[in-house]
Amino acid sequence: MRHPLDHKLIAEHRQHGDVHLHIVNISAQGFMTTGESQLSRGERLTIRLPIVGQIEAHLIWAHDDRAGYQFERIIRLEEFLKLIDTLQPNPRLRRSR
């Protein structure tokens, strides 16, 4: 299940260095961003999330100003729920569990 977010962060890319991302939704398997992207499908980057820490993701798809990334591993349910509570503190904006 995807949860809506409005979270900006700086990711690390091997060739491009710092990459600014605006995450608009997230799940235990990956996330979607909006904004211009300089990455190509299959490229990897590393992000740091509260609770989860550092995690690698790779670009699965990109269309117009949106892009979908898949995490290198699935985030465990307990960690994911804590992550959502941290990133989306307003309970009315969270999806039901």
Secondary structure, DSSP 4 states (H G I P E B T S, - for coil): --EEEEEEEEEEETTTEEEEEEEEEE-SSEEEEES-----TT-EEEEEETTTEEEEEEEEEEETTEEEEEESSPPPHHHHHHHHHHH---GGGSPP-
